[in-house]
Amino acid sequence: DNWGGIGPNTLDSELLPPQGDALIAGNYVHDNNNRSAPAKSWGIAAYGLGIILPGTVGNRVEGNLIEDHVAYGIAATPMIDANLYLGADNEVRGNLVRRSGLADLAYGLAGQGGDCFAENSFATSMPPLIEQQFACDGGPTRSRAGGGAMAVTNHLLANFAAALAGSVEPGDWRTWPDSPPQPTMPDPDAAPVLAVPETAVPGTVDIRPVSAIESVDDGNTITPEVTLVGIPLTTNPAALLIGLYGYVFPLILLVAWVTLALWDLARREDLSSRARVLWAAGVLVVPLVGPLVYLFAGGSAIPRGLRWMVTLGGLLIYAALLAIGVLLS
């Protein structure tokens, strides 16, 4: 009944960012969709999420039961503070995640690489086939620099934009009722000592398996939303249109750059056949970089202004589309 469930977080206000090397296991995380809970407005980024790993490194999320969140069950994302932090090497394994509004498992663009998902029980993910694309077997499918889906990051950016615009009205902690008495640590005098460098380290503990976690039916079941490339169809039409266009625009740019480079190569008579074949191979085989290298370092005869408009201008248009989509969301 919070805004979000468990959120180890990388922040500039914390010592030695980024956060990392935590084990999150054996927890029951459910129904964190309460927009009136007391919080700071920027915390809206975690709204409707079970476990979020924003800009974190080397965490292990295993054996948790996560239910009924309006956004994502488990999400690994970048973190925007005064600095931009990209997550890396987080492992999400063996969790039971169900009834999430947007996706049970989510991986946002961008990341440093090494994040992975395996052996989870779930119905939906963003991007699709998340355990096949970002497997934990150490093979070539484990995530590399870049991360997952832009739709996941757009969702968090839209929440941040709402906070910056002052449209988020959380509850006031000063008027919030006190919590009921909470259970304390059993037999604290006999508990293992906390870690003291070069003196003592804590003992091992047993973590309950996910099969031993009892689900509580509180009647607040979340119905998954219908989405298109990660964008809910219930969003306003303008945001949906711009979001979809922004999603395919990088492909449009790639096609435009490749087409322009190949058209120019076909017209050039100052290059030998062998040179044209090599340049064409580079343009086709090396995504994005190949055509850009040719257009600006390959002696292209296309006017300089047109080359800058199609390349840098296209990227600026794409950035504008993303910004407009976030604001409309």
Secondary structure, 3 states (H helix, E strand, C coil): CCCEEECCCCCCCCCCCCCECCEEECCEEECCCCCCCECCHHHHHHCCEEEEEECCECCEEECCEEEEECCEEEEEECEECCCEECCECCEEECCEEEEECCEEEEEEECCCECCEEECCECCCEECCCHHHHCCCCCCCCCCCCCECEHHHHHHHHHHHHHHHCCCCCCECCCCCCCCCCCCCCCCHHHCCCCCECCCECCCCCCCCCHHHCCCCCCCCCCCCCCEECCEECCCCHHHHHHHHHHHHHHHHHHHHHHHHHHHHHHHCCCCCHHHHHHHHHHHHHCCCHHHHHHHHHCCCCCCHHHHHHHHHHHHHHHHHHHHHHHHHC
